[in-house]
Amino acid sequence: MNQHASKKSVPPSVGADVSGIETLLNRNLPEVFGEGDPARRRAAIQELYTEDCVLCVPPGTFVGHDALDKFAGDLRATHPHYVYTPHGAPQVLHNSGRLAWGSGPKGETPPPT
């Protein structure tokens, strides 16, 4: 433990409203990455993300609405008939969160990813 930390420290999100993280996780999957209509996808990105948002994925790091929109649109174009399905509710801890999800053809049960 460093000299400035103590066992009595309070995590930064204690008492904070983390509903925005839950909203982002719940809406991001269908409205950004699952949206095939470019205008609706762009509107969702502008509503959900700051202009300087950062997406870190295996191909690299993408910054801003334009980069996120292009990445999501390009990804969507590779599997236009797939749907993205959450496997449960978002899990939020402090100032971050995660959402387990799967993808597959519409009407089929997606495998866990």
Secondary structure as the mmCIF struct_conf table of DSSP 4:
data_model
#
loop_
_struct_conf.conf_type_id
_struct_conf.id
_struct_conf.beg_label_comp_id
_struct_conf.beg_label_asym_id
_struct_conf.beg_label_seq_id
_struct_conf.end_label_comp_id
_struct_conf.end_label_asym_id
_struct_conf.end_label_seq_id
TURN_TY1_P TURN_TY1_P1 GLN A 3 HIS A 4
TURN_TY1_P TURN_TY1_P2 LYS A 7 LYS A 8
HELX_LH_PP_P HELX_LH_PP_P1 SER A 9 PRO A 11
TURN_TY1_P TURN_TY1_P3 PRO A 12 GLY A 15
HELX_RH_AL_P HELX_RH_AL_P1 SER A 19 ASN A 28
HELX_RH_PI_P HELX_RH_PI_P1 LEU A 29 PHE A 33
BEND BEND1 GLY A 34 GLY A 34
HELX_RH_AL_P HELX_RH_AL_P2 PRO A 38 LEU A 48
BEND BEND2 TYR A 49 TYR A 49
TURN_TY1_P TURN_TY1_P4 GLU A 51 ASP A 52
STRN STRN1 VAL A 54 VAL A 57
TURN_TY1_P TURN_TY1_P5 PRO A 58 PRO A 59
STRN STRN2 GLY A 60 VAL A 63
BEND BEND3 GLY A 64 GLY A 64
HELX_RH_AL_P HELX_RH_AL_P3 HIS A 65 THR A 78
BEND BEND4 HIS A 79 HIS A 79
TURN_TY1_P TURN_TY1_P6 PRO A 80 HIS A 81
STRN STRN3 TYR A 82 PRO A 86
BEND BEND5 HIS A 87 GLY A 88
STRN STRN4 GLN A 91 LEU A 93
TURN_TY1_P TURN_TY1_P7 HIS A 94 ASN A 95
STRN STRN5 SER A 96 ARG A 98
STRN STRN6 TRP A 101 PRO A 105
TURN_TY1_P TURN_TY1_P8 LYS A 106 GLY A 107
BEND BEND6 GLU A 108 GLU A 108
HELX_LH_PP_P HELX_LH_PP_P2 THR A 109 PRO A 112
#
